[in-house]
Amino acid sequence: MIAMARPAALLALLIAGGVYWQVVCQLDRVAEPWDAARYWTLWYPVSFVLAAVAGAAMPKRAWLAGIIVTAAQLPVMWANTGIPALWMLGVAMCAVLAVPVSGVAALAGWTATRARRAL
């Protein structure tokens, strides 16, 4: 387990999140993850699970996992479409989407910390 949120761990999470969102784009044949037909029913909920696992692995800054996993959509969008005219709207949307994911990641980190103390 990662004891704290080290830059290398955060970079690895960003890369893993980017790969995840690119796979989403490829599977649903879209340029932007949130354009996927199954975004709200499958892909976004799976990002909660990814962030929770990462949050449990780095409990001191678990909330960062939610932000990173969600924000990883932005480089995917940029790579697939360039910087669109609505780029700032996309950044704002990612910020809003990151809030509940960060909460789940923080809860996972808190739970992991309590579980480790109980052992």
N, C-alpha and C positions, 0 to 999 in steps of 0.2 A: 504494500500500500504506500501511497505517496503521503508523506508526513505533512507537507504544506504545498501551497500552490507555487511550484517553481516555474520559472519562465519556460524551461524545456517541456514541462508537463502541460502548460497552457498552450504552447505552440503545437504540441502533439494533439491536444484536444481540438484546436482550431483546424488542423489538417484532417483529423478524423471526422469532424463535423462537416467540413467542406466535401470530403469524399461521400459522406452520407447524403448530403443535399444534391450532389451531382448524380448519384445513383437514382435518387428520387426523380430528377429531371429526365434521366435516360429512360427509366421504367415507364414514366407517364408521358414521355415525348413532349416535354415543355422546356422553355428556356429559363423560366424562373420557378423555383420550387412552389411558391404559393399559387401558381397557375395550374398546378396538378389537380385533377378531378378528385383525388383521394387525400388532398392536403389536410383538410379538417377532420376527416374520419380515420385516417391512418398515419400519414407522415408526421404531422405536427404532434399527435399523441406519442408516437415513437420517440420523438425528440425529448419528451419529458423523461422517458425511460433512460435514454442515453445520458441526459444531464444528471439524473438521479444516481446512476452508476458512477459517473465521474465525480459528483458531489460527495458520495460516500468514500471515494478514494482520496479526496483532498478536503477533509472536513473543515480545516481552518478557514478556507475561503470557498466553500462549496457553492455559494451563490454565483460565483464567477462562471461555473460550469454552464449554468442556464444562459447566461449572456453570451458566452462563447459559442455554444452549440447553435443558438438562434442566430447570432450575428454571422455565423459561417455561411448563411444563405447569401450574404452580400457579395463576397468574392466570386461565388458561383454565378450569381446573376451578372456580375460585371464580366466574367470570362465568357459567358454565353451570349450576352447581348451588348456588351460595351456599357458605357455610362448612359442610361436612357434619360430622357427629359424629366422623368418623374423620379430620379435618383433620390432626392431628398425625402420624397414621400415613402420610398422604400426603406430608407434609413429610419424614418419615424415609425413605420410599421414594424420593423424589426425590434425597435426599442419597446414598443407596446407588447409585442408577442413575447419578448424576453422576460417580462415581469412574472407571469405565472410559472414559466419554466424555471426561473431563478428561485422562486419560492419552493418549488418541489426539490430542486437541487440542495437548497439550504436545509430543508427538512431532512433530506437523506443524509447530509453531512452531520446534522445534529443527532439523528438516530444512530448513525455509525459511531459517533463519539461516545454516546451513552452506552451502546452495546460493548464497546471496547473497555470502558470503565467498569462495566459489570463483570467482566471476565476476571 
